[in-house]
Amino acid sequence: MRILLFLATNAAILVVISVVFRLLGLDGLLAQNGVDLDLTALLVYSAIIGFSGSLISLFMSKFMAKRSMGVHLIEHPANQAERWLVDTVAKQAQEAGIGMPEVGIFEGAPNAFATGWNRNDALVAVSTGLLHSMNEDEVEAVLAHEISHVANGDMVTLTLIQGVVNTFVVFLSRVIGHIVDRVILKNQSGHGIGFFITSMIAQVVLSILASAIVMWFSRWREYRADAGGAKLAGRQKMISALQRLQQAHDPEPLPDEMAAFGISGGAFKEIFASHPPLEKRIEALRNAA
């Protein structure tokens, strides 16, 4: 329940794929002289691992959201409130030009999220705390914000950015491992255990540092989703919803893989924050033409 489980899942997948490639002998990174790195081969190897990790995370996103959040899907509305939720999402999805998402409810403090591997196979879920603390206009704005995430293709774009970031993380970690193996450990034939241990450690550290790039994109597209929510539901409704979130005391953060796609971004600050401060988002909406 901290910083994006999407990133944690992605990092775990990268490590697993790296180990599997090593065990299968698919990591031919040395040049023909058996000493220097074949940078072209390394780059291809890094891209395969990097994009595999992000794509697997993307396709797992909805399944993991349902399991980790305990989302109750509204397949057959049991009451008027559930019927209103489904009808509102259906109306906004049609206006946004996307397929009807699955709609769900999860237990927790005021929050909401959207996820899914494409615009026409998404999930939009809201918490019981949000439904209890907001009026219909404000909930409508929150739903519009999430629908805008889906319509903007944020999950796919995040996946592509993550794939590029992963590629350079894997590439640079192997270069660092190679340098340690050759210069510090003085190993001049093949790659020793120092190369693999150093590469794995460097990969973890670089993944954490590289997450700042993903968080920058997350903050930027929150403003876009707010603008999209204002367009679908009305600017004042969107502002009121964000103000209501400001009033919440210590809102409960979403699990990691959902944090970047929720309406509220938790307590992370500066470069590792998935969401801009609520006051800045409200100011941006007020200053919008």
C-alpha positions, 0 to 999 in steps of 0.5 A: 500500500505504498508506491505503485505495485505496478512498478513493484510487479514490473521490477519483480518480473524483470528479475525473474525474466533476467534469471530465466534468460541466464539459466537458458543461456540466452544472455550472450552479451560478450563479444567474440573475444570473450572479454568485451561487451557486445553492446548491440546484443546487450541492447536487444536483450535489454529491450526484450526483457524491459518490454516483456516486464511492462507488457506482462504488468499491463495485461495483469493489471485488471486481474491484480486490481480485482484481487488486491482491492477485493473489488465487488463487480456490479454485474446485476445492480442490487439497489438504486445506488449501484444502478446509478453508478452503472448508468453514469459510467455507461453514459460517460463512456459513450460520451468519451468514445470508449467501450463500457468498462466493468464497474466495481466497489471496494471497501476503504477510505475515499478513493477510486481507480481505473485500470485495464489493458485497453480502452474497451476492456477497462475497470472503474471502481470506487470505494465505499468511503467515497460513496458515503462521503460525496454527493452524487455530483461529486461522485459523478466527477470522480467517475468522469476523472477515471473514465478520462484516464481510460479514454486517454489511454494512460495505461498503455502510454505508461506501459510504453514509458515503463518499457523504455525505462526498463530497457535502459535499466537492464542495459546500464545494470549489465554495463555496471556489472561488467565494469565491476567484474573486469576492473574491480574483481579483475575477472578477464574471462567470461562473466563471474558471479560478481557480474551477476550479483552486481547487475541484479543490485544495480537493476533494483537501484536503477529501477527505483531511481527510474521510477521518478520518470514514471511518476512525472508522467503520472502527475502530468496525466492527472491534470489531463484526467481532471480536465477530462473529468471537468469536460464530462461532468462539469468543472465545478463538480470536478473542483468540488470532488477534489475539495471534498478529498482535501477534507478527508483525514489521512485518506487511505492510499491504494495498493501500489499497482493502482495508485497512479490511476486513483483519484487521490495519490497518497502522501508521496512528495516531490519527484516520487509522488504519483499525484500533484497536490490537490490544491494545485489540481484545483488551481489548474481547473480554476485557471482553465480557459 
